[in-house]
Amino acid sequence: MTTAFRIGLLALALTAVSGAVQAAVPHHFDLRLYTVTSGKMDGVMERFRGTVDPVRRKHGIETVGYWSAPGTTNGGTFAYLLAARSKEELQDQEKESGADPDFQKGHAASDQKHGKTVDTIVSVPLVVDPTAKFDLAASSKPRAFDLRIYSVLPGKLAAFRDRWRDHAVPIYERHGLHSIGWWVAAKKDPEGHDQFICLLAGESVGSIQRSIGEFHQDPGWRRVEKETEMDGKLRSGVSTHRLLPTDFSKLQ
């Protein structure tokens, strides 16, 4: 076997590995945000730990992660991120899991024990940005997560995405915040603005807060922000959720 032939085989192998890694990223994600009824977070967690997640796994539903955050005026936020090969596949899987006798039995028992546990549910279908990079592997060290939902001004989505990918992510990394991934919501917000969703990870909720402060004081970020907003702002606002992974979350 010649050296050139060996090199050719190695190149083919690397291409195949790269293709497999890319194929491993699901084509469809769905973010769910629950506003928990006051005092009922334990009930929500019990229901998902004992019934919802096991039944979903039985029907092939992939949940990237489950998170919770205490609330100051309500029972807090419970969030999770679903992944599938397509929106249609996820819809079919959820229909099957909802009809599963184990799900119905567990749901009824939870209702009887805890009563109302959730005030509102928001579902945000997400489109995979072809330029996005994902790190969905679990960490051996405990982490907290920062979920950020940006409202991007009309016509500014491409500029915002490029700024996030090329500048914000490296600067956040420099200050201790690791990018898990980013997406664009399939639907616009009530004001008609695109929604850019990103998930960051840090050592703790406190360290995330410090990192955000350091990020905004970073000279590199200040320069980039000024340069990219010479013709006006790229976003109108952002909502954030500081989240801790549940004990049954795949992503820790």
C-alpha positions as CSV (number, residue, x, y, z in Angstrom):
1,M,0.0,0.0,0.0
2,T,1.5,3.3,-1.1
3,T,1.8,6.3,1.1
4,A,-0.5,8.3,-1.1
5,F,-3.1,5.5,-0.9
6,R,-2.9,5.5,2.9
7,I,-3.4,9.3,3.0
8,G,-6.4,8.9,0.7
9,L,-7.9,6.3,3.0
10,L,-7.3,8.5,6.1
11,A,-8.9,11.5,4.4
12,L,-12.0,9.4,3.6
13,A,-12.2,8.2,7.2
14,L,-12.0,11.7,8.5
15,T,-14.7,12.9,6.1
16,A,-16.9,10.0,7.3
17,V,-16.4,10.9,10.9
18,S,-17.1,14.6,10.3
19,G,-20.3,13.7,8.5
20,A,-21.4,11.4,11.3
21,V,-20.8,14.2,13.9
22,Q,-22.8,16.6,11.8
23,A,-25.6,14.1,11.3
24,A,-25.7,13.6,15.0
25,V,-27.1,17.1,15.5
26,P,-30.9,16.9,15.3
27,H,-32.7,18.9,12.7
28,H,-35.5,20.1,15.0
29,F,-35.5,21.4,18.6
30,D,-38.4,22.5,20.7
31,L,-38.0,24.7,23.9
32,R,-40.7,24.4,26.5
33,L,-41.0,27.0,29.3
34,Y,-43.4,26.3,32.2
35,T,-44.4,29.0,34.7
36,V,-44.9,26.9,37.8
37,T,-47.8,27.4,40.2
38,S,-46.6,28.9,43.6
39,G,-45.2,26.1,45.8
40,K,-45.6,23.4,43.2
41,M,-42.1,23.0,41.8
42,D,-41.6,19.7,43.7
43,G,-44.8,18.4,42.1
44,V,-43.7,19.3,38.6
45,M,-40.3,17.6,39.2
46,E,-41.9,14.5,40.6
47,R,-44.2,14.2,37.6
48,F,-41.5,14.5,35.1
49,R,-39.0,12.4,37.0
50,G,-41.4,9.5,37.6
51,T,-43.8,9.6,34.6
52,V,-43.2,12.0,31.8
53,D,-39.5,11.5,31.1
54,P,-39.5,7.6,31.4
55,V,-42.6,7.4,29.1
56,R,-41.0,9.8,26.6
57,R,-37.8,7.8,26.5
58,K,-39.9,4.7,25.9
59,H,-41.3,6.3,22.8
60,G,-38.0,7.6,21.5
61,I,-38.3,11.2,22.5
62,E,-34.9,12.8,23.1
63,T,-34.7,15.4,25.8
64,V,-31.5,17.4,25.7
65,G,-31.9,18.8,29.2
66,Y,-34.3,19.6,32.0
67,W,-33.8,22.7,34.2
68,S,-35.5,24.7,37.0
69,A,-35.2,28.1,38.5
70,P,-36.9,29.4,41.6
71,G,-39.3,32.4,41.2
72,T,-39.7,35.5,43.3
73,T,-43.4,36.1,42.4
74,N,-44.5,32.6,41.4
75,G,-43.4,29.0,41.7
76,G,-40.5,29.6,39.3
77,T,-39.6,28.3,35.8
78,F,-39.3,24.7,34.7
79,A,-37.7,24.3,31.2
80,Y,-36.7,21.6,28.9
81,L,-35.3,21.2,25.4
82,L,-36.5,18.4,23.0
83,A,-34.7,17.2,19.9
84,A,-35.9,15.2,16.9
85,R,-35.1,14.6,13.3
86,S,-38.2,16.6,12.3
87,K,-41.1,18.5,13.7
88,E,-43.4,15.8,12.4
89,E,-41.5,13.1,14.1
90,L,-41.7,14.9,17.4
91,Q,-45.4,15.4,17.0
92,D,-46.0,11.7,16.4
93,Q,-43.8,10.7,19.3
94,E,-45.6,13.1,21.7
95,K,-49.0,11.8,20.5
96,E,-47.9,8.2,21.2
97,S,-46.5,9.0,24.6
98,G,-49.6,11.0,25.6
99,A,-51.8,8.0,24.8
100,D,-49.5,5.6,26.7
101,P,-51.4,4.0,29.7
102,D,-48.4,4.6,32.0
103,F,-48.4,8.3,31.1
104,Q,-52.2,8.6,31.7
105,K,-52.0,6.7,35.0
106,G,-49.0,8.7,36.3
107,H,-50.6,12.0,35.2
108,A,-53.8,11.3,36.9
109,A,-52.0,10.3,40.1
110,S,-50.0,13.5,40.0
111,D,-53.1,15.6,39.5
112,Q,-54.8,13.9,42.5
113,K,-51.8,14.4,44.7
114,H,-50.6,17.9,43.7
115,G,-53.6,19.6,42.0
116,K,-52.7,22.4,39.6
117,T,-48.9,22.7,39.2
118,V,-48.4,24.9,36.1
119,D,-49.9,28.3,35.3
120,T,-48.7,28.7,31.7
121,I,-46.7,26.7,29.1
122,V,-44.8,28.3,26.2
123,S,-43.6,26.1,23.4
124,V,-40.9,27.6,21.1
125,P,-40.1,25.5,18.0
126,L,-36.5,26.2,17.0
127,V,-34.8,26.2,13.7
128,V,-31.2,24.9,13.6
129,D,-28.8,27.6,12.4
130,P,-26.5,26.0,9.8
131,T,-23.6,28.0,11.2
132,A,-24.2,27.0,14.8
133,K,-22.0,24.8,16.8
134,F,-23.4,22.5,19.5
135,D,-21.9,20.9,22.6
136,L,-24.7,18.7,24.0
137,A,-22.4,16.4,26.0
138,A,-22.8,16.2,29.8
139,S,-20.1,17.7,32.0
140,S,-18.5,15.8,34.9
141,K,-18.6,19.1,36.9
142,P,-21.8,20.7,38.2
143,R,-22.9,23.6,36.0
144,A,-25.6,26.3,35.8
145,F,-27.1,27.5,32.6
146,D,-28.0,30.8,31.1
147,L,-30.9,30.7,28.6
148,R,-31.1,33.9,26.6
149,I,-33.9,34.9,24.2
150,Y,-33.1,38.0,22.2
151,S,-35.7,40.0,20.3
152,V,-33.9,41.0,17.1
153,L,-35.0,44.1,15.1
154,P,-36.4,43.7,11.6
155,G,-33.7,43.0,9.0
156,K,-31.0,42.6,11.6
157,L,-31.0,38.8,12.1
158,A,-28.1,37.9,9.9
159,A,-25.9,40.7,11.5
160,F,-26.9,39.7,15.0
161,R,-26.2,36.0,14.3
162,D,-22.8,36.8,12.7
163,R,-21.9,39.0,15.7
164,W,-22.9,36.3,18.1
165,R,-21.0,33.5,16.4
166,D,-17.8,35.4,15.5
167,H,-17.4,37.8,18.5
168,A,-19.8,37.2,21.4
169,V,-19.2,33.5,21.8
170,P,-15.3,33.8,21.9
171,I,-15.5,36.7,24.4
172,Y,-18.0,34.8,26.6
173,E,-15.7,31.8,26.6
174,R,-12.8,34.1,27.7
175,H,-14.9,35.1,30.7
176,G,-15.9,31.5,31.7
177,L,-19.2,31.1,29.8
178,H,-19.3,28.1,27.4
179,S,-21.7,28.1,24.5
180,I,-24.0,25.0,24.3
181,G,-25.7,26.1,21.1
182,W,-27.9,28.7,19.4
183,W,-31.1,28.7,17.4
184,V,-33.7,30.9,15.7
185,A,-37.3,30.6,16.8
186,A,-39.6,29.3,14.0
187,K,-42.1,32.0,14.9
188,K,-41.6,35.7,15.5
189,D,-42.4,37.3,18.9
190,P,-45.7,39.3,19.5
191,E,-43.9,42.5,18.2
192,G,-43.0,40.8,14.9
193,H,-39.3,40.5,15.8
194,D,-37.1,37.4,15.2
195,Q,-36.2,35.5,18.3
196,F,-32.5,34.4,18.7
197,I,-32.2,31.8,21.4
198,C,-28.9,30.8,22.9
199,L,-27.8,28.5,25.8
200,L,-24.6,29.2,27.8
201,A,-23.1,27.2,30.7
202,G,-21.1,28.4,33.7
203,E,-19.8,27.1,37.0
204,S,-22.7,28.5,39.0
205,V,-25.5,31.1,38.9
206,G,-23.2,33.5,40.7
207,S,-20.3,33.0,38.3
208,I,-22.7,33.5,35.3
209,Q,-23.7,36.8,36.7
210,R,-20.0,37.8,37.2
211,S,-19.1,36.6,33.7
212,I,-22.0,38.7,32.1
213,G,-20.7,41.8,33.9
214,E,-17.1,41.1,32.7
215,F,-18.4,40.5,29.2
216,H,-20.0,43.9,28.9
217,Q,-16.9,45.6,30.3
218,D,-14.6,43.8,27.9
219,P,-12.8,46.3,25.6
220,G,-13.1,43.8,22.7
221,W,-16.8,43.6,23.1
222,R,-17.3,47.3,23.5
223,R,-15.4,47.8,20.2
224,V,-17.4,45.1,18.4
225,E,-20.7,46.5,19.7
226,K,-19.9,50.0,18.6
227,E,-18.8,48.9,15.1
228,T,-21.8,46.6,14.5
229,E,-24.3,49.2,15.7
230,M,-23.1,52.2,13.7
231,D,-26.3,52.1,11.7
232,G,-28.5,51.3,14.8
233,K,-29.2,48.7,17.4
234,L,-29.5,45.0,16.4
235,R,-31.9,44.0,19.1
236,S,-34.7,45.5,21.1
237,G,-34.4,43.4,24.2
238,V,-33.5,40.1,25.9
239,S,-35.1,37.8,28.4
240,T,-32.9,35.6,30.5
241,H,-33.4,32.5,32.6
242,R,-30.7,31.3,35.1
243,L,-31.3,27.6,35.3
244,L,-30.0,24.6,37.3
245,P,-30.2,21.1,35.7
246,T,-32.5,18.7,37.4
247,D,-31.2,15.4,38.8
248,F,-32.8,13.5,35.8
249,S,-31.4,15.9,33.1
250,K,-29.2,14.4,30.5
251,L,-27.3,17.6,30.1
252,Q,-25.6,18.5,33.3
